[in-house]
Amino acid sequence: MKEVHRQEHKYLISYVDYFKVREAIKTLLIHDQHGPNESYQVNSIYLDDIYFSGAQDKAFGNELHKKYRIRYYDDITMKKLELKKKTGNSSIKISTPINEEVFKAIVDNDIDILEKHFDDKLIRLYTLDFFRNNLEPKCNIIYKREAYRDESDNFRITFDHSLEVSRFDKEISGENIKLMKDTMLMMEIKYEHFIPKEIKTIIKSIAANQIAYSKYFLGYDQIIL
């Protein structure tokens, strides 16, 4: 199990500003290890209760946001269960790798199988929350990510393109719905201690619109319509 503490800032930016920022940071940062070909696909299956509380915490006025998801990249055999907690711009992400047996157990709500993996703290915690809140897969958020980081991996910038959502259905592939205009993308800045001065200067030079809502909230807003 891995635990990461970070500060996070999300922005909606135009492709004009994206090209400007990307060109400026190439001499300051290196490519993320997940993306040898510049970008990679991110799939996030969100697990929630019947009220979609994980998507609506901010709307409900809850300062602490908490959500579970199953995440995988281009290699669909390498899945992770993640718990993300966020207060303001501060986030804690706890993750653990899961095999296909555990993945299917979560999707099928098979507690007997999950109990066999209770040596993993996060799986144990998820199962407890499942009993409390009747969690189940709600939707799949899909996008292409281009990521850059510093040498120590304490600072990261990601550009997320072509965001789409589909209702989760284990039997059939749901219809994908676009989450933003083709002219826009989402930029995220993540760091442990501080934003480098050079990066601050770059961000101030563009028309970046900082947002507080998550990709899951954007997806929820579409699938309940």
Secondary structure, DSSP 8 states (H G I E B T S, - for coil): -EEEEEEEEEEEEEHHHHHHHHHHHTTT-EE-TT-TTS-EEEEEEEEE-TT-HHHHTTTTT-SEEEEEEEEE-SSTT-EEEEEEEEETTEEEEEEEEE-HHHHHHHHHT-HHHHHTTTTSHHHHHHHHHHHHH--EEEEEEEEEEEEEE-TTSSEEEEEEEEEEEEE--SSS----EE-S-TTEEEEEEEESS---HHHHHHHHTS--EEE---HHHHHHHHHT-
